[in-house]
Structures are given as structure tokens and as C-alpha cells.
Amino acid sequence: MSHSDIQKINSTEVMSAVTVFNQVVYLSGQVPKNPDLDIEGQTLDILATIEQLLASANSDKSRLLSVQLFLKNLSDFPTVNAIYVDWLKDCVAPSRATIQADLVNPNWLIEIAVIAAQK
């Protein structure tokens, strides 16, 4: 079976940042580039990365199908939710789950994984 119909972007031996199949874009969990930022800074950083990765796969946040938010501290939920709602203000919100999680790097406060449709 050929895998030429599966596109992978920014791949390492561990994962691909983006996988595209059947006009659906799957992003790996995105984490902050700067783990020293507070929850607001980390969230904005990740959302910007998500926008860049979606663009690289011919998609954007208006095409989101599903979002998974992984929060280290549930006390950050109101802050993250306000940023998220503002980020999606011109879009219909996708399906979403929010999960409390111990993240790989103890300085990461949030990780976000999304699935979107291509344009």
C-alpha cells in the first residue's frame, strides 16, 4: 500500500508536526516555544504556532474540527478559555475537550492539539 496520499510536515524520528490525509489536517500537540512565559503568554504562543502550521497545510482556524486543550493547572482554565474565545471570535467554535495533564516539561503549562479541514 502506498502512503503517497499522506503528507507529513516538520517530521522528526518521534513525530510530524502536521499530518494531512483525505483533506484533514492533524496537528501534534503544540507546546510553548518559551516555557518561561505565564499561562497567557504560553497560550498565545501556541495559538500563533497553530495558525502557522495550519497555513502550511492549506487550512486556518475557521476550518477547525476538533481542539484538545491539556492544562497543567485547572485554575488556569478561565484565563485560557477567555484567550481561546477571543482567538475564535470570528469563527464557529469546533468540538473541544479540556484535560488536566502532567506535561512532559514541568515548565509547560499548556499543550494544544487540533484537527482541521483543508480549504
N, C-alpha and C positions, 0 to 999 in steps of 0.2 A: 504494500500500500504506500502510495506517495504522500509525503507531507508538504508538498509544494503549495498546497492550498492553505497552509498555516503560516502566518507571518509572525516573526518574533523580532522585537526591537530592544536594544540595550541589554543583550544577553550576557550572563556570566556562567560559570560552571554550576552555580546554585539556582539561578532563576533568570527569567526575562522580565524586564520592567513592564513590557507590553506584549501581549499575545493577541493576534487577530485571527478569527475563524468565522466564516459564514457571516461576514459583516458585523460581527460582535467583537468589541474591544474589551479585553480583560487586563486590568492593571494589577500588578503585585501590590501588596501593602506598601504605602508610601510613608516614609518617616522624615522627621525634620533634618534638613541639612546642617542646621546649627542647634544641637541639643541643649545649649546653654540658654536658649530663649525661654520665656514663660509660656504658659499654655496658649495665650493669644498669638504670640509670635510663631510658635511651632505650628499651630493650626493654619495660620495664613501662609506660612512657608509651604506646607504640604498642599494646600489648595492651589497655590501657584504652580507647583510641580505637576499636579494632576492636570491642570489646564494645558501645560506644555506637552505632557505625554499624550493626552487626548488629541491635541492638534497634530502631533506626529503620526497619528493613526487615522487622520481624517474624521475626527469627531470633536465634540465640545460638551460642556456641562449641560446644555439643553437636551442632549441625547442620552443622559444618564439613565440606566435601567435600575441599578441597584448600588447602594452605598453601605459599606460596613465601617463603622467607627469603633476603634479599640481605644479605650481610655484607661490610663493607669489609675486615675483618681476620679471616682464618680462625682466628687464635689466640683470638678471642672465642667460637668455636663451643661449647666446653664450658660457658661461663657462660650463653650464650643457651639452649643445649639444656636446662640444668637449670631455668631460669626457665620455659621453654616446657612442659616435662614437668609441673612443679608447676601451671602455669596450667590444664593439661588433665587434672589428676589425677582428676576425676570423670567424664571423657568418654572415649569410644573415640577414639584419635588418627586424624586424617584422613590422606589421602595428603599427602606433603610432599616438597619439594625445597629444598636449601640451595645457594646460588650465591654465589661470591665476586664482588663487583662494585665498580667505581668509581662511587660515588653522586654525584648532581648537586651537592649541597652537601658540600664536603670535611669538614665537621664531623659529618655524619650517619654513624653507624657501622653502622646497620641500617635496612632497609626491609622491610616485610612486606605481601604481597598475599594475600588469601584469597577463596575461593568457598564459599558455604554454601547450604543448602536453607532455604526458609521453613518456619515452623511450620505 
